[in-house]
Amino acid sequence: MDAETEKHLSAAREKLDREDFAGALRHLKKIREVDANTVEVLHEMAFAYLGIDDLDDALLCYDAAVGLGNADADLWNDRGFTLLEMGRPEEGLESVQKALELDPRHYASLCNLARAQLELGRNEDALKTADKAVELNPLEEDGVFLKAEAARRLERREEAIAAYKKVQKVNPHNLQAGYRLEQLEQYMRMNKVRRWESFWERWSGLERLPFVIGFLLPGILLVALGALVPTIKGGNIMLFRAISISVGIILILISAAVMMSGRGKKADRPRS
């Protein structure tokens, strides 16, 4: 690389550090005019294009760079990230897998692999990959957040809550983690209430106790008394027996109807 190229490359990197992506591209394009086959320059150009949200040109640069045959893990990972941003998770997954073949402990590639797996619905794989990223660098929020997302999708809510809380400790300004955490904690609170209500409805029966005492028990007693009347001497036995049993049956039917109507209303309640 000659002195002029070095000068433009140095200037481009300074502008990239200041997030002056358009300025960096001007210097990089001047280098490309005389040297179109430099992986280093193509990589920097792709980064600059990402900075101005030009994903198509960024991908063209990455493709040209990896086509030269000496791409490293960073390059394959950045290409995979770009494909994910373009909504092409299967291709992005393949690219970050190539990065991990070159460097199995490449943290950013593990995070992008987990992200691709989530987008493809491979939640179990995503959780395993995120665990590897967290084990590699437990203080970085990206891996922990991806672990939380995978656990949430797998309905492992307590594990997800713990991970979201850890994200917030690392970065209190992560609004998405805060929102997800609030959602999950509210769900857990409501689920406890629903479980208790369900238990109460199935086992307590206390809300129907007045009807049991007021109708069912007297009904049973009257029917039993009517059945025992033939053993009692004196009085109008047949009339007393008929009245006692009839009233008792009516009370039993009333209590049964009340209990059945209560169950029907509970069954009709909407479930969240």
Secondary structure, DSSP 8 states (H G I E B T S, - for coil): --HHHHHHHHHHHHHHHTT-HHHHHHHHHHHHHH----HHHHHHHHHHHHHTT-HHHHHHHHHHHHTTS---HHHHHHHHHHHHHTT-HHHHHHHHHHHHHH-TT-HHHHHHHHHHHHHTT-HHHHHHHHHHHHHH-TT-HHHHHHHHHHHHHTT-HHHHHHHHHHHHHH-TT-HHHHHHHHHHHHHHHHHHHHHHHHHIIIII-GGGHHHIIIIIHHHHHHHHHHHHGGGS-SS-HHHHHHHHHHHHHHHHHHHHHHHHHHHHHHHTS---
